[in-house]
Amino acid sequence: MAWFRRPHATCVMVGILAAMLAGAGTARADTPPPLPGFIHDGALTVCTNPTLPPMTFVNGTDVKAVDGIDMDIARTLAAYWHVKLTVTTMDFTGLFPSLAAGRCGLVASGIIRLPQRERNFDAVAYQDTALVIVARAGTHPLGGMAELSGRKVAVQAGTSYSARMARENEALAAAGHAPMIITAYPTEEQVVQQVLLGRAFALASQDVELAYRREQLHGRVRVIFTPPYPEYRHFALYIRKDAHDRALLEQAVATLRDNGQMAAIAQKWAITPDTTQALGATAPAFHWGTFFGALTSAAFMRGAFITLAVAVLSHLTAIAISLPMALVLNGRDCVLKTGLTAYVALFRGAPTLLQLLFIWNALPQFLPFFREAWFTPFLATWLSLSINESAYQVEINRAALLAVDPAQAVAGHALGLSRGQVYRHVIFPQALRIALPPTINAFISLLKTTSLASVISVQELLAVTQIQVARTFEFTEYYAAALVYYLAMVFFFLLVQKRVERRFSWADQYRAGTHAS
């Protein structure tokens, strides 16, 4: 303690301490903050449904160019933690299952912070919002939710709006009033479309989205009521339950708010709370430029190619799986035959969409290696559609094999052919002619079934269409362009089917004429 008795020594020590503190402060500023546990391999993986402008949407014709408030926040968080950002797009209903399965570390998709969601996940609020009831322009404002009694209200499937409207219905029933008719649709743009078409009286949405869609909606809707729901006040980022990770995320959001980055993002997207007025002027009936632009766009061509690739690969795999199954099912009773009969019944009885969602969202819960990066949405779709289609294709193959006269096999054996040679040279060629027409029909049906893959973020043709519709609200133009692509592919394979049938018909006539002569 001698330095207390020597002033000059004290000054020296104070100077040294100040320098050390300054150096430590500089080191802390340069040192990246501690990483939360949901960041793996130097990457922040974010799941989002890009159909909710301005929170998250595809900003342009490139379906990979996801933009919006949420994406800007995700990029800023990745820069804050000094990691790279990986964005995975998917259907809204798949966001939380994917988060639970560990396919993403964080969900940012314009999702409200709600207590029921926080039972299973942690949430960190980052922006204020409010739930609004929206109807067509000219509709008189409501004095309360009770005035929606007996009227149809549209909501987006997978959101909390359905449950909240159900609680309102309980209050209406208790007061002796008719309940609201709640209808759910897969995407937000489809919800708005129901109101524009008059199928629904109103819809439930968020004020931020309606403010951003002013120009797109062209004066066709207006806010008629803002319910005083205290729970619908904040958008939140969601992560898996972890107190430490939640604290680090809260610290990161607070830092971005304190240094002005959150305010800069809000200013960039020009979010204004005044959504109670009608919006603009009436839009033209059909934009031919949009229609032809979609037809020739790289996004639609790529989506059509993915649709075709999924269908071809899935059907070829289904044929390869179903052929040996058909042989067993046509054989003698055994344990394997019983198992295959159950297999066919199971996958023909369960809806294709349910099978797809089970393989993508539920399978990783039982088998963790399906959570790895190799198990992509494309691979999950391929696996699901192949299994499902094989249950139908096996019946086609089985019936075709049974249609071949058993005497053909006897004749083959009499000629000294082995069992394998009989099937290869005698039975299979004849069964092929019988099975080919229904097989092509099944493929055409599968080609259209691939549209289900949009729910797990496969960027096939329908997914590309929905993304563009969500961005522009030009429903008719983009749906018409997608229809042209689907019709072109289907008509091509119908032409192939007719040529194949004509070829086999000609071969049968030629063979019959030869025998007659």
C-alpha positions as CSV (number, residue, x, y, z in Angstrom):
1,M,0.0,0.0,0.0
2,A,3.1,2.3,-0.2
3,W,1.8,3.8,-3.5
4,F,-0.9,5.6,-1.5
5,R,1.8,7.6,0.2
6,R,3.5,8.6,-3.0
7,P,1.3,10.8,-5.3
8,H,3.5,10.5,-8.3
9,A,3.4,6.7,-8.0
10,T,-0.4,6.8,-7.6
11,C,-0.7,8.8,-10.8
12,V,1.4,6.2,-12.6
13,M,-0.7,3.4,-11.4
14,V,-4.0,5.2,-12.3
15,G,-2.6,5.8,-15.8
16,I,-1.6,2.1,-16.2
17,L,-5.1,1.0,-15.0
18,A,-6.8,3.4,-17.4
19,A,-4.7,2.1,-20.2
20,M,-5.5,-1.5,-19.3
21,L,-9.2,-0.7,-19.1
22,A,-9.1,1.1,-22.4
23,G,-7.3,-1.8,-24.0
24,A,-9.7,-4.3,-22.5
25,G,-12.6,-2.2,-23.8
26,T,-11.1,-2.2,-27.3
27,A,-10.6,-6.0,-27.1
28,R,-14.1,-6.5,-26.0
29,A,-15.4,-4.4,-28.9
30,D,-13.4,-6.4,-31.3
31,T,-14.2,-9.8,-29.8
32,P,-17.4,-11.4,-31.2
33,P,-20.2,-11.8,-28.6
34,P,-20.7,-15.3,-27.3
35,L,-22.6,-17.6,-29.7
36,P,-25.9,-19.1,-28.8
37,G,-26.3,-22.9,-29.1
38,F,-28.7,-22.7,-32.1
39,I,-25.7,-21.6,-34.3
40,H,-23.9,-24.6,-35.7
41,D,-20.8,-24.8,-37.9
42,G,-20.5,-21.0,-38.1
43,A,-24.0,-20.6,-39.6
44,L,-27.3,-19.1,-38.4
45,T,-30.0,-21.1,-40.1
46,V,-33.3,-19.3,-40.3
47,C,-36.7,-20.8,-41.4
48,T,-39.3,-18.5,-42.9
49,N,-42.4,-18.6,-45.0
50,P,-41.8,-15.9,-47.7
51,T,-45.5,-14.9,-48.2
52,L,-45.9,-12.1,-45.7
53,P,-44.7,-8.7,-47.0
54,P,-43.0,-6.7,-45.7
55,M,-41.9,-9.1,-42.9
56,T,-40.6,-11.8,-45.3
57,F,-41.2,-12.2,-49.0
58,V,-39.5,-12.9,-52.4
59,N,-38.5,-9.5,-53.7
60,G,-38.5,-10.1,-57.4
61,T,-38.7,-13.0,-59.8
62,D,-35.8,-14.9,-58.2
63,V,-37.4,-17.3,-55.7
64,K,-34.2,-17.5,-53.7
65,A,-34.0,-13.7,-53.2
66,V,-35.9,-13.6,-49.8
67,D,-36.2,-10.1,-48.5
68,G,-38.1,-8.1,-45.9
69,I,-37.8,-6.9,-42.3
70,D,-37.2,-10.3,-40.9
71,M,-34.5,-11.1,-43.4
72,D,-32.8,-7.8,-42.7
73,I,-32.9,-8.6,-39.0
74,A,-31.5,-12.1,-39.7
75,R,-28.6,-10.6,-41.7
76,T,-27.9,-8.1,-39.0
77,L,-27.9,-10.8,-36.3
78,A,-25.6,-13.0,-38.4
79,A,-23.2,-10.0,-38.7
80,Y,-23.5,-9.3,-35.0
81,W,-22.4,-12.9,-34.2
82,H,-19.9,-12.9,-37.1
83,V,-21.4,-16.0,-38.7
84,K,-22.9,-16.7,-42.1
85,L,-26.7,-16.7,-42.7
86,T,-28.6,-19.6,-44.3
87,V,-32.3,-19.1,-45.1
88,T,-34.7,-22.0,-45.6
89,T,-38.1,-21.2,-47.0
90,M,-41.2,-23.4,-46.4
91,D,-44.9,-23.5,-45.9
92,F,-46.0,-21.7,-42.7
93,T,-47.3,-24.9,-41.1
94,G,-43.9,-26.5,-41.3
95,L,-42.0,-23.7,-39.5
96,F,-42.4,-24.9,-35.9
97,P,-42.0,-28.6,-36.7
98,S,-38.8,-27.8,-38.6
99,L,-37.6,-25.8,-35.6
100,A,-38.4,-28.6,-33.2
101,A,-36.6,-31.1,-35.5
102,G,-33.5,-29.0,-35.5
103,R,-33.5,-28.1,-39.2
104,C,-33.2,-24.5,-38.3
105,G,-32.0,-22.6,-35.3
106,L,-34.4,-19.6,-35.5
107,V,-37.8,-18.9,-37.0
108,A,-38.4,-15.4,-38.3
109,S,-41.6,-15.1,-40.3
110,G,-43.8,-12.3,-39.0
111,I,-45.1,-14.5,-36.2
112,I,-46.9,-13.1,-33.2
113,R,-45.6,-13.7,-29.7
114,L,-48.2,-15.8,-28.0
115,P,-48.2,-17.6,-24.6
116,Q,-49.4,-20.9,-26.1
117,R,-46.4,-20.9,-28.5
118,E,-44.0,-20.1,-25.6
119,R,-45.0,-23.3,-23.9
120,N,-42.8,-25.2,-26.4
121,F,-40.5,-22.5,-27.7
122,D,-38.7,-19.4,-26.6
123,A,-39.7,-16.1,-28.1
124,V,-38.0,-12.7,-28.3
125,A,-40.1,-9.7,-29.4
126,Y,-38.6,-7.3,-31.9
127,Q,-41.4,-5.2,-33.4
128,D,-44.8,-3.9,-32.4
129,T,-47.9,-4.8,-34.4
130,A,-51.7,-5.2,-34.0
131,L,-54.3,-7.6,-35.3
132,V,-56.9,-6.0,-37.6
133,I,-60.2,-7.1,-39.2
134,V,-60.2,-6.3,-42.9
135,A,-63.1,-6.2,-45.4
136,R,-63.8,-4.9,-48.9
137,A,-63.7,-1.2,-49.5
138,G,-67.0,0.5,-48.7
139,T,-67.8,-1.8,-45.7
140,H,-68.8,0.2,-42.7
141,P,-66.5,0.0,-39.6
142,L,-67.5,-2.4,-36.8
143,G,-68.2,-1.4,-33.3
144,G,-67.0,-4.7,-31.9
145,M,-66.3,-8.3,-32.7
146,A,-70.0,-9.2,-31.9
147,E,-71.0,-7.6,-35.2
148,L,-69.2,-10.5,-37.1
149,S,-71.9,-12.9,-35.7
150,G,-73.0,-15.3,-38.5
151,R,-70.5,-13.9,-41.0
152,K,-67.7,-15.7,-42.7
153,V,-64.2,-14.8,-41.6
154,A,-61.1,-16.0,-43.5
155,V,-57.8,-16.8,-41.7
156,Q,-54.4,-18.3,-42.7
157,A,-54.0,-22.0,-41.8
158,G,-51.4,-22.7,-39.1
159,T,-51.7,-19.3,-37.5
160,S,-53.2,-18.5,-34.1
161,Y,-56.1,-16.6,-35.7
162,S,-58.4,-19.6,-35.8
163,A,-58.0,-20.3,-32.1
164,R,-58.6,-16.6,-31.3
165,M,-61.7,-16.4,-33.4
166,A,-62.9,-19.6,-31.8
167,R,-62.7,-17.9,-28.4
168,E,-64.8,-15.1,-29.8
169,N,-67.3,-17.6,-31.0
170,E,-67.6,-18.9,-27.4
171,A,-68.3,-15.4,-26.3
172,L,-70.9,-15.0,-29.0
173,A,-72.6,-18.3,-28.1
174,A,-72.7,-17.3,-24.4
175,A,-74.4,-14.1,-25.4
176,G,-77.0,-16.1,-27.5
177,H,-75.6,-15.0,-30.9
178,A,-74.7,-17.1,-33.9
179,P,-71.0,-17.8,-34.2
180,M,-68.6,-16.6,-36.9
181,I,-68.0,-19.0,-39.8
182,I,-64.2,-19.5,-39.7
183,T,-62.5,-20.7,-42.9
184,A,-58.7,-21.3,-43.1
185,Y,-56.6,-21.1,-46.3
186,P,-52.9,-22.1,-46.8
187,T,-51.5,-18.7,-47.5
188,E,-52.1,-15.1,-46.7
189,E,-52.7,-14.0,-50.3
190,Q,-55.4,-16.7,-50.6
191,V,-57.1,-15.3,-47.5
192,V,-57.2,-11.8,-49.0
193,Q,-58.5,-13.2,-52.3
194,Q,-61.5,-14.8,-50.5
195,V,-62.5,-11.3,-49.3
196,L,-61.9,-9.7,-52.7
197,L,-64.1,-12.3,-54.4
198,G,-66.8,-11.9,-51.8
199,R,-66.6,-15.5,-50.5
200,A,-65.7,-14.2,-47.0
201,F,-67.0,-11.0,-45.3
202,A,-63.7,-10.2,-43.6
203,L,-60.3,-11.5,-42.7
204,A,-57.9,-11.3,-39.8
205,S,-54.4,-10.1,-40.4
206,Q,-51.7,-7.8,-39.1
207,D,-51.6,-4.1,-39.6
208,V,-48.0,-4.1,-40.8
209,E,-48.9,-6.3,-43.8
210,L,-51.9,-4.2,-44.8
211,A,-49.9,-1.0,-44.6
212,Y,-47.3,-2.5,-47.0
213,R,-49.9,-3.8,-49.4
214,R,-51.5,-0.4,-50.1
215,E,-50.4,-0.2,-53.8
216,Q,-51.0,-3.9,-54.4
217,L,-54.6,-4.0,-53.1
218,H,-55.6,-0.9,-55.2
219,G,-58.3,0.4,-52.9
220,R,-60.2,-2.9,-52.7
221,V,-60.0,-3.5,-48.9
222,R,-60.0,-1.5,-45.7
223,V,-59.6,-2.1,-42.0
224,I,-63.0,-2.1,-40.3
225,F,-62.0,-3.0,-36.7
226,T,-58.9,-3.3,-34.5
227,P,-59.7,-5.7,-31.7
228,P,-58.1,-4.8,-28.3
229,Y,-56.1,-8.0,-28.0
230,P,-53.2,-7.5,-25.7
231,E,-51.5,-10.7,-26.8
232,Y,-51.3,-9.6,-30.5
233,R,-48.9,-6.7,-29.9
234,H,-45.4,-8.0,-30.9
235,F,-43.7,-9.9,-33.6
236,A,-41.2,-12.4,-32.2
237,L,-38.2,-14.5,-33.2
238,Y,-38.6,-18.1,-32.0
239,I,-36.0,-20.6,-30.9
240,R,-36.0,-24.0,-29.2
241,K,-36.4,-23.9,-25.4
242,D,-33.1,-22.8,-23.9
243,A,-32.8,-20.0,-21.2
244,H,-29.1,-19.3,-22.1
245,D,-29.8,-19.0,-25.8
246,R,-32.8,-16.8,-25.2
247,A,-30.8,-14.4,-23.0
248,L,-28.1,-14.1,-25.8
249,L,-30.8,-13.5,-28.4
250,E,-32.5,-10.8,-26.2
251,Q,-29.1,-9.2,-25.7
252,A,-28.5,-9.2,-29.4
253,V,-31.9,-7.6,-30.2
254,A,-31.4,-5.0,-27.5
255,T,-28.0,-4.2,-28.9
256,L,-29.4,-3.7,-32.4
257,R,-32.2,-1.6,-31.0
258,D,-29.8,0.6,-29.0
259,N,-27.3,1.2,-31.9
260,G,-30.2,2.2,-34.2
261,Q,-30.0,-0.7,-36.6
262,M,-33.6,-1.8,-35.8
263,A,-34.9,1.7,-36.5
264,A,-33.0,1.8,-39.8
265,I,-34.6,-1.4,-40.9
266,A,-38.1,-0.1,-40.1
267,Q,-37.3,3.1,-41.9
268,K,-36.1,1.3,-44.9
269,W,-39.4,-0.5,-45.3
270,A,-41.4,2.6,-44.6
271,I,-43.9,0.9,-42.2
272,T,-46.8,3.3,-41.3
273,P,-49.5,2.4,-38.8
274,D,-52.3,4.2,-40.7
275,T,-54.2,1.4,-42.4
276,T,-57.7,2.5,-41.7
277,Q,-58.3,4.3,-45.1
278,A,-59.1,2.8,-48.4
279,L,-56.2,2.3,-50.7
280,G,-55.6,3.9,-54.1
281,A,-57.5,3.3,-57.3
282,T,-58.9,0.2,-59.0
283,A,-56.5,-2.1,-60.8
284,P,-56.8,-3.3,-64.4
285,A,-58.5,-6.6,-64.9
286,F,-55.5,-8.5,-66.4
287,H,-51.8,-7.6,-66.8
288,W,-50.7,-9.2,-70.0
289,G,-47.1,-8.1,-69.4
290,T,-47.1,-10.0,-66.1
291,F,-48.6,-13.1,-67.7
292,F,-46.1,-13.3,-70.5
293,G,-43.2,-12.3,-68.2
294,A,-44.1,-15.2,-66.0
295,L,-44.3,-17.6,-69.0
296,T,-40.7,-16.7,-70.0
297,S,-39.2,-16.2,-66.6
298,A,-36.3,-18.4,-65.4
299,A,-38.1,-18.9,-62.1
300,F,-41.2,-20.6,-63.8
301,M,-39.0,-22.6,-66.1
302,R,-36.9,-23.9,-63.2
303,G,-40.1,-24.6,-61.2
304,A,-41.5,-26.6,-64.1
305,F,-38.2,-28.5,-64.5
306,I,-38.2,-29.4,-60.7
307,T,-41.8,-30.5,-61.0
308,L,-41.0,-32.8,-64.0
309,A,-37.8,-34.1,-62.3
310,V,-39.7,-35.0,-59.1
311,A,-42.4,-36.8,-61.0
312,V,-40.1,-38.8,-63.3
313,L,-37.7,-39.9,-60.5
314,S,-40.6,-40.8,-58.2
315,H,-42.4,-42.8,-60.8
316,L,-39.3,-44.7,-62.0
317,T,-38.5,-45.5,-58.4
318,A,-42.1,-46.6,-57.8
319,I,-42.0,-48.9,-60.8
320,A,-38.8,-50.5,-59.6
321,I,-40.2,-51.0,-56.1
322,S,-43.6,-52.3,-57.3
323,L,-42.5,-54.9,-59.8
324,P,-41.0,-57.4,-57.3
325,M,-43.9,-56.6,-54.9
326,A,-46.4,-57.5,-57.7
327,L,-44.7,-60.9,-58.2
328,V,-44.9,-61.7,-54.5
329,L,-48.6,-60.6,-54.3
330,N,-49.4,-62.9,-57.2
331,G,-47.6,-65.8,-55.6
332,R,-48.5,-68.2,-52.9
333,D,-49.6,-67.0,-49.4
334,C,-46.7,-66.2,-47.1
335,V,-45.7,-63.8,-44.4
336,L,-44.1,-61.5,-46.9
337,K,-47.3,-61.4,-49.0
338,T,-49.3,-60.4,-45.9
339,G,-46.8,-57.7,-45.1
340,L,-46.9,-56.3,-48.6
341,T,-50.7,-56.4,-48.6
342,A,-50.7,-54.2,-45.4
343,Y,-48.1,-51.9,-47.1
344,V,-50.4,-51.3,-50.1
345,A,-53.4,-50.8,-47.9
346,L,-51.6,-48.3,-45.6
347,F,-50.1,-46.1,-48.3
348,R,-53.2,-46.1,-50.5
349,G,-55.4,-45.3,-47.5
350,A,-53.3,-42.4,-46.1
351,P,-53.5,-39.0,-47.8
352,T,-50.4,-38.2,-49.8
353,L,-49.9,-34.8,-48.1
354,L,-50.0,-36.5,-44.7
355,Q,-47.3,-39.0,-45.8
356,L,-45.2,-36.1,-47.1
357,L,-45.5,-34.1,-43.9
358,F,-44.8,-37.2,-41.8
359,I,-41.6,-38.1,-43.6
360,W,-40.4,-34.5,-43.5
361,N,-41.4,-33.3,-40.1
362,A,-42.1,-36.4,-38.0
363,L,-39.5,-38.9,-39.2
364,P,-36.6,-36.8,-37.8
365,Q,-38.1,-37.0,-34.3
366,F,-37.7,-40.8,-34.4
367,L,-34.5,-41.1,-36.5
368,P,-32.2,-38.1,-35.8
369,F,-30.0,-38.8,-38.8
370,F,-32.8,-37.5,-41.0
371,R,-32.2,-34.1,-39.5
372,E,-28.8,-33.8,-41.3
373,A,-28.3,-31.6,-44.3
374,W,-28.3,-34.5,-46.7
375,F,-32.0,-35.0,-46.2
376,T,-33.2,-32.2,-48.3
377,P,-36.9,-31.3,-49.1
378,F,-36.3,-32.6,-52.7
379,L,-35.1,-36.0,-51.3
380,A,-38.0,-36.1,-48.8
381,T,-40.5,-35.5,-51.6
382,W,-38.8,-38.1,-53.8
383,L,-39.0,-40.7,-51.0
384,S,-42.6,-39.9,-50.1
385,L,-44.0,-39.8,-53.6
386,S,-42.1,-43.0,-54.6
387,I,-43.5,-44.9,-51.6
388,N,-47.0,-43.6,-52.2
389,E,-47.0,-44.2,-55.9
390,S,-45.6,-47.7,-55.6
391,A,-48.7,-48.7,-53.6
392,Y,-50.8,-47.8,-56.7
393,Q,-48.3,-49.0,-59.3
394,V,-48.1,-52.4,-57.7
395,E,-51.8,-53.0,-58.5
396,I,-51.3,-52.0,-62.1
397,N,-48.4,-54.4,-62.4
398,R,-50.2,-57.2,-60.6
399,A,-53.2,-56.9,-62.8
400,A,-51.1,-56.8,-66.0
401,L,-49.2,-60.0,-64.9
402,L,-52.4,-61.8,-64.1
403,A,-53.8,-60.8,-67.5
404,V,-51.1,-62.8,-69.3
405,D,-52.4,-66.3,-70.1
406,P,-50.7,-68.9,-67.7
407,A,-50.3,-71.1,-70.7
408,Q,-47.6,-68.7,-71.9
409,A,-45.4,-69.7,-68.9
410,V,-46.1,-73.4,-69.5
411,A,-45.0,-73.0,-73.1
412,G,-41.9,-71.2,-72.1
413,H,-40.9,-74.0,-69.7
414,A,-41.6,-76.6,-72.4
415,L,-39.1,-74.8,-74.6
416,G,-36.5,-75.2,-71.9
417,L,-36.5,-71.7,-70.7
418,S,-35.7,-71.0,-67.0
419,R,-38.1,-69.2,-64.7
420,G,-36.2,-65.9,-65.1
421,Q,-36.1,-66.3,-68.9
422,V,-39.8,-67.0,-69.0
423,Y,-40.5,-63.8,-67.2
424,R,-38.0,-61.8,-69.2
425,H,-38.8,-63.0,-72.7
426,V,-42.4,-64.2,-72.4
427,I,-44.4,-62.7,-69.6
428,F,-43.0,-59.2,-69.1
429,P,-43.2,-58.1,-72.7
430,Q,-46.9,-59.1,-72.8
431,A,-47.6,-57.5,-69.4
432,L,-45.9,-54.3,-70.5
433,R,-48.4,-53.7,-73.3
434,I,-51.2,-54.1,-70.7
435,A,-49.6,-52.0,-68.0
436,L,-48.2,-49.1,-70.0
437,P,-51.4,-47.1,-70.7
438,P,-52.6,-47.0,-67.0
439,T,-49.0,-46.4,-66.0
440,I,-48.8,-43.3,-68.1
441,N,-52.1,-42.2,-66.6
442,A,-50.7,-42.7,-63.1
443,F,-47.6,-40.7,-64.1
444,I,-49.8,-37.8,-65.3
445,S,-51.7,-37.8,-62.0
446,L,-48.3,-37.9,-60.1
447,L,-47.1,-34.9,-62.1
448,K,-50.0,-32.9,-60.7
449,T,-49.5,-34.4,-57.2
450,T,-46.0,-32.9,-57.0
451,S,-47.6,-29.5,-56.2
452,L,-48.0,-30.8,-52.7
453,A,-44.2,-30.5,-52.3
454,S,-44.6,-26.8,-52.0
455,V,-45.6,-27.3,-48.3
456,I,-42.0,-28.4,-47.4
457,S,-40.3,-25.7,-49.5
458,V,-39.5,-27.5,-52.7
459,Q,-39.4,-24.8,-55.2
460,E,-41.6,-26.5,-57.8
461,L,-44.0,-24.8,-60.2
462,L,-46.9,-24.2,-57.7
463,A,-44.5,-22.9,-55.0
464,V,-43.0,-20.4,-57.4
465,T,-46.5,-19.3,-58.4
466,Q,-47.6,-18.8,-54.8
467,I,-44.5,-16.8,-54.0
468,Q,-45.0,-14.5,-56.9
469,V,-48.7,-14.1,-56.1
470,A,-47.8,-13.2,-52.5
471,R,-45.3,-10.6,-53.8
472,T,-47.6,-8.9,-56.3
473,F,-51.2,-10.0,-55.5
474,E,-51.7,-10.5,-59.3
475,F,-53.5,-13.8,-58.8
476,T,-55.0,-14.3,-62.3
477,E,-51.8,-13.6,-64.3
478,Y,-49.5,-16.0,-62.3
479,Y,-52.1,-18.8,-61.9
480,A,-52.8,-18.6,-65.7
481,A,-49.0,-18.9,-66.4
482,A,-48.7,-21.9,-64.1
483,L,-51.8,-23.5,-65.8
484,V,-50.1,-23.1,-69.2
485,Y,-47.0,-25.0,-67.9
486,Y,-49.0,-27.8,-66.4
487,L,-51.2,-28.2,-69.5
488,A,-48.1,-28.2,-71.7
489,M,-46.5,-31.0,-69.7
490,V,-49.7,-33.1,-69.4
491,F,-50.6,-32.7,-73.1
492,F,-47.1,-33.9,-74.0
493,F,-47.5,-37.1,-72.0
494,L,-51.0,-37.6,-73.3
495,L,-49.6,-37.5,-76.8
496,V,-46.9,-40.0,-75.8
497,Q,-49.6,-42.3,-74.4
498,K,-51.6,-42.1,-77.6
499,R,-48.6,-42.9,-79.7
500,V,-47.7,-45.9,-77.5
501,E,-51.2,-47.2,-77.6
502,R,-51.3,-46.9,-81.4
503,R,-47.9,-48.7,-81.7
504,F,-49.1,-51.6,-79.6
505,S,-52.5,-51.7,-81.4
506,W,-50.6,-51.8,-84.8
507,A,-48.4,-54.6,-83.5
508,D,-51.5,-56.6,-82.4
509,Q,-53.2,-56.1,-85.7
510,Y,-50.0,-57.1,-87.6
511,R,-49.6,-60.2,-85.5
512,A,-53.3,-61.2,-85.9
513,G,-53.0,-60.7,-89.7
514,T,-49.9,-62.9,-89.8
515,H,-51.6,-65.7,-87.9
516,A,-54.7,-65.5,-90.2
517,S,-52.6,-65.8,-93.3
